[in-house]
Amino acid sequence: MWGCKFSKNSNPLPGTCDVNPHKKKVIIDKPCFVENRSLLNKKHSYKKLKRILHQKKLINSDDSNISKRKRTRLIGPDPDFPYLDEKTVYSFPDPEKWNDDIISIGGNLSPGMLLSAYEQGLFPWYNPGDPVLWQSPDPRCVIFPDRLHISSSMQKIFKKGIFQITFDKDFLGVMTGCAQMVRPKQDGTWISDDFIQAYVRLHNLGWAHSAEAWQDGVLVGGCYGVLLGRCFIGESMFSNKTNASKAAFLSLAKTLFENNVGFIDCQVPTKHLLSLGGESMERENFLELLSVYRVKR
């Protein structure tokens, strides 16, 4: 399974060496900058969230009786925000103005919006009932090729062939598994139908990829993320059998590093990710990596 490769049709390394030559548009009007993470606590009432967005000028301050259509703009992707295709660049706030994990709110999950966020060190992460929140944690968790750790127990699992590992065989199945995964200390999932539709679209465009772990033809674990330049941004993983997600992730990581990927962005440091070779890094240093490893289209 260590010899697993992406299928030729899956094009596993789009943009690894080349920048997209197509002309790109730039839209600069939304979403707005948020100075304080506490402003967007999931326990806020609708009235309080409306008042916050008035202050941030996402909705008009004279809207005392907000319409149902405008109210939907406060939850999930904004239906009035333009669809940005994969060639479009969106400019988020300058990093010098960042003083919290939440950088912006609003917008949508169209390809140009997502790819622009990753290029600038952000990713979408929000609870059901919130508007889209664009985050850049400080510190950040990354894994470099020489730090990837494969424990002796995992080496035995690979040697015994307990799992059959594939890449990009069932992207939707992996996302669905991640959405249904029960996680300790988490109430529900952030992987909504909007997320699944958005990342399946990115997968079909060749940017998002998955690794699957199978037993007897049944999908029992996997992970998915986005490949941009020489960086793979890990989004989520799931496991219905012990070590299944770990087997999928380690197989994917090894293959990526063999194909000149410089590092994996694991986003938020956790004990599990640190055990696989992850290390915490200050956001300022992480943003420098994006330029060094050409994390762009």
N, C-alpha and C positions, 0 to 999 in steps of 0.2 A: 504493500500500500504506500510505502514511501516513494515508490516510483510513479505514483499517480500524477497525471498531467491533465490540464484543462483540455477539453476537446478542441479541435481546430476551429470548430464553428463558434465556440464560446468567446474567442478572442480575449484571453485573460488579462492581457496587459495593454489596454487602450491608452495611448498617450504616455507610455512609460518613457519614451525617448523623444517624442515629438510633440510640439504645441499645436493645437488645432489652428490651421491656417486661415479659417474662415473669419470674416469680419464680425466683430461682436458689438452689440448695442449696449448702452449703459443707461439704467434707470436709477434716479437718485432721490425720489420723493418719499418713499416709505420702505420699511416700517420705521417707527420712531425709536430714539435712543432711550433706554431706561437706566436711571442712575442707581436705583436701589432695589435689590431683589425682594425685599420685604413688601414692596408694593404689589407683588403678584403672588401672594400666598394662596394656595388652593382653597383655603377656608373663607376667602372673601365672599361676601354676598354679592348678588348681581348689581345692586344699587351702588355698593362701594367700588366694584370693578368699573362700573359705568363712570363714576366720578373720577377714578384714576385715569381712564382713557380720555375723559374731557380734558384733564390737565395736560395730558400728553398730545392733545389735539388729533387723536385718531378718530374722534367723532365730534360733532358740533356741540359746543357748550350750551346752546339754546334749545337743545332737544330735551324738553321736559318729559314728553311722552314718546319715547323712542319706538319706532315701528318694528314689527316682527322681523322684517328684512334686515334692518340695521342691527337688531339685537343678535342675529346670527353671525354678524361680523365679529362679535366678541368671543365666539366659540369656534375653535379650530381654524382652518384656512379661510381667509377672507374671500368671499365669492366675487367681490368687486375688484380684487387685485388682479392685474393682468397676468395671463399665462406667459411664463418665460421659457422659451425653448432652450435646448442644450447649448446653443451657441451664444446665448445672451448672458452678459455679466451684470450682476447687481452689486452696487457698492454699499457695504455695511459701514457703520460708524468707524472712524479712525481708532486703532488700538490705543492710542495715547489718551483717549477719552474713557477707556474701559476702567471701571473700578468695582466691578462685581461679576458674577458668573453669567447672569442674564444680560445680554448685550442689546437685543432688540426684540420688539413684539410686532406681530402682524404679518402680512404677506401670505404666501401659500407654499405648497410643497411641489411646485412645478420644477422640471429638470434644471432650468437655468438658475432658479432660486437655491435649490439644494447644492448644486455644483459650485455656485458662487460662495455659499456659506463654507463649504469644505475648503475651498481655496484660501479663504480668509481666516480659517481656524475656528469656525463655528459649526454647530449642528443643531437640528430641531429636537427639543425635548420638553414636553409639556403634558399635564394631566388632562383627562377628559373634562370638558367644561371650560378650559382655559383657551385664550387665543394662542396662536403659534408663538412659542418662546424660542429665541435663538440664543444658545448658550455656548460659553467657552470657559470651562472649569479651570481654576487655578488652585492647586497644581493639576497638571495633566499626566496621564499614564501612557507610556510608550514602551515598545519592545524593539530592541535592535537585534540584528542577526546573530551577533556573538553572545547575546544574553538569553536567547531562547533556551528554556530549561525543559528537558524531557526526563522525568524521573525514571528510576529503574523499574518501578511498577508499570509505568506507561510503556516503557520499552518492551516489557514482557507481553503486554496486551497487543502491541503491534506485531511482535514476533509470532504470537499465537493466531493472529488474524481474526480476532474476536469480532471486529467490525469491518464491514466493507465500506471503503471511503470513495465518494465520488464528488465531483465539482460541477456546479451549475446543472445538476440533473433535476432538482425539484426545488427551485427557488421559492415558489409560493408555499410549498409544504413547510419549508424551514421557517418562513416568516409567520405562518399560521401557528407552528409549534412554539415559536418565541412569544407570540401574542397570548397563547393559552397557558404558558408556563406559570405556575404558582411560585412566587419568589418571596423569601422571608422578609418581613418588615416592609412589604410593599402591598398597598391596597389596590388591586387591579393591575392594569397594564397601560402603558403609554402608546402601545402599538395598536392604534385604532384602524378602522377600515381606510381612513384617509392615508395613513402611513403605508399600509399594505399596497394600496393602489399606486401611490407615488413611487415606492421602491421597486415594485414590479415593472413600472414604466422605465425606471432607470436601468433595471436588469435587461429589459428588451432593447434598450439603447446601447447596451454593452458596458455600462459603468458599474453596476452593482453585481456582486457575485456571491455564491453560497458554497458551502462545503457540507456534505451530508454523510451521516453515519448510519449504516443499515445493518439489520440482523434478520436473516431469513426473509429478505425482500421487504421488510417493514422499516420505515424511517423512524429511528429511535433517538436521533440527536442531530445537531447541526449548528451552523453559525452563518451570518451574512454580513456584508459590509460593502463599501465603495472603494474602488481602486482609482486613484487619481495621481498622475505622475509616478513618482517612486514611493508612494505611500498608500497603504491600505488602511482605511478607517473602519474599524470593527464596530458594528452597530449592536448586535445582540446574539445570544446563543441559547439553545435549549437542550435538555436531555431528559429522555424518558427511561434511560438505562444508565446505570452508574458508569461514568467515564466516557459516555458517548459524545458529548459536546467537546470534551477535552481532546478526544481522538480526532474529531473533525477539525477543530481549531489548529492543533499542532501539525496535522497533515497539510492544511492550507498554508500555515505560516512557513513551513519548510519549503513548500513549492514556491511561494511568493519570493522568499529570500534567494532561492536558486535562480529566480528570474529577475534579479537585480533590484528588487524592492528594497528600499533603504531602511524603512521602519514601519511598524504597525502602530497606529493611533488607537489606543484602548480607551481613550476619553477619560473616564473617572477611575482613579486608583481603587482597587479592592484587594482583599487578601488573596482571593483566587487568582487574579491577574498577576499579582506580584509573585505568586508561586510559580508562574509560568515564565518568569523572566522579566516581567514588567518593572518599570522604575518610574518614580515620580519626578516630574520636571516642572519648573516654574513656567508659567504661561509665556513670559517674555522669551525664554529660550526655545519653547515649543514653536512660537511664531517664526523664529529664525530658521527652524528646520524646514518650514514650508518653502522657503526660498532655496535653501541648499539642495533639497531633494525635488525641486521643480514640481511642487504640488499644484498643478494647474492644467487646464485643457490644452 
